């Protein structure tokens, strides 16, 4: 039997011919992303002691809902830990700090043998080094599993993966509930938040639909989310779980939408503890998870869940007390160091970001980012501020002391943001996310060295345009992942929109898309 046990969120356990592999398990009692995220539905009824008795643990990337030290510290010493090799050693260094087991980095597109049975795993990273995400391709006892987790593969990548396993993908797992802090944490009216959230939800589903249609797996499964929020400070964000209009669509609702739009494809959703036999397609449902219902009783379910996790949440926050009075000085010194990392990014950011840091050690501070560097000053009322970020001092301190990263903070939804103009600056977010010279240099090399000469022809309202085939943001193939309508082309990879007449990016700071009106 080639069996897969679903562990909730993005976790799964694979078994084939005596081989046992654990992938992206998340069981931490204190959740993830500064104690904000928790698995939904919950998975704490599963026997973690039995689950960690494996030959290999494979972790796709460093996000805390995939990389869980609570699991890693329980591994037997014989377990080898496998991770993709990314352009910078950020993930490897994080893992080395908590893992006593042997660690191997998987080279992109290279088969790594799993024991002596002929089974193997392969890491397939996203094309752009802006995103340290990788799909995992498994070949086990004649069965092939393509676990995309959070990675946004191109159609060419998925087709190549299918070719490498003999032309058949038995199981393809894809993220349908894209995690984001936009628009939930932004200063929009409630109706605008819900409009943007639904627009992004549908765009994500359309991206999944197109990738699955291009790949043609035997079974496709929405996977890797959504989470829920149990701390009272962020509990209000659980509206994102509403099936009718929530920003983070659940697996059941995703299957309903995808089945309607791609009816010839076989779809399924699974809950923690469910077991799929890939040889017979038989499914054994977990008796506890079977009692869970996405569509009814959500508020009561979350209230009980939050009550049972309250002690862990309080303990986590106690471990992050309000900082001492030198926070401003440490904050300024931190950004001064960041200012020496990448002139390429500084030039493309070139703005003032205002931080409103709450708590006794906080204040109102302007981070002035220019091509020459970064300095921090007390807020200037006359300054032109493009981004504003409001955050508690305890969470800023967590970043400054390297207990969390900026992306962890944003994903926690423990922030309030505003921007003027209302345009996403992907360079700012990537700069803060990595805060690492090697990672930033890799992005610069990718963006300045890629060939943008290949063109495709699209049509809108009877007018034909010649445009670049690949999105200038992260390299997504617009022949597969582009939607042309209303004088714009939208890239489904990360929802950037470009004007067909000018090529200008309309909703983010990004290089223009080469475009030409055809007679």
LINHUBEL-V794763 format. One record per run of one state. SS is the DSSP state (helix for helix, strand for strand, loop for the rest). FROM is the first residue (numbers start at 1). LEN is the number of residues. If there is no record, write none. Layout:
ss: [SS | SS]
from: [FROM | FROM]
len: [LEN | LEN]
This chain:
ss: [loop | strand | loop | strand | loop | strand | loop | strand | loop | strand | loop | helix | loop | strand | loop | helix | loop | strand | loop | helix | loop | strand | loop | strand | loop | strand | loop | strand | loop | strand | loop | strand | loop | helix | loop | strand | loop | strand | loop | helix | loop | strand | loop | strand | loop | helix | loop | helix | loop | strand | loop | strand | loop | strand | loop | helix | loop | helix | loop | helix | loop | helix | loop | strand | loop | strand | loop | strand | loop | strand | helix | loop | helix | loop | strand | loop | strand | helix | loop | helix | loop | strand | loop | strand | loop | strand | loop | strand | helix | strand | loop | strand | loop | strand | loop | strand | loop | strand | loop | strand | loop]
from: [1 | 3 | 9 | 11 | 17 | 19 | 24 | 32 | 33 | 37 | 40 | 48 | 52 | 56 | 60 | 69 | 73 | 80 | 85 | 90 | 97 | 103 | 107 | 108 | 109 | 112 | 114 | 120 | 126 | 134 | 141 | 143 | 148 | 155 | 165 | 171 | 176 | 186 | 187 | 190 | 216 | 220 | 224 | 227 | 230 | 235 | 242 | 251 | 262 | 267 | 269 | 275 | 278 | 283 | 285 | 289 | 292 | 298 | 319 | 327 | 339 | 343 | 350 | 351 | 359 | 363 | 371 | 373 | 379 | 387 | 393 | 401 | 406 | 412 | 415 | 420 | 424 | 426 | 435 | 437 | 450 | 455 | 461 | 463 | 469 | 470 | 471 | 477 | 478 | 482 | 486 | 488 | 492 | 496 | 500 | 505 | 506 | 508 | 510 | 515 | 518]
len: [2 | 6 | 2 | 6 | 2 | 5 | 8 | 1 | 4 | 3 | 8 | 4 | 4 | 4 | 9 | 4 | 7 | 5 | 5 | 7 | 6 | 4 | 1 | 1 | 3 | 2 | 6 | 6 | 8 | 7 | 2 | 5 | 7 | 10 | 6 | 5 | 10 | 1 | 3 | 26 | 4 | 4 | 3 | 3 | 5 | 7 | 9 | 11 | 5 | 2 | 6 | 3 | 5 | 2 | 4 | 3 | 6 | 21 | 8 | 12 | 4 | 7 | 1 | 8 | 4 | 8 | 2 | 6 | 8 | 6 | 8 | 5 | 6 | 3 | 5 | 4 | 2 | 9 | 2 | 13 | 5 | 6 | 2 | 6 | 1 | 1 | 6 | 1 | 4 | 4 | 2 | 4 | 4 | 4 | 5 | 1 | 2 | 2 | 5 | 3 | 2]
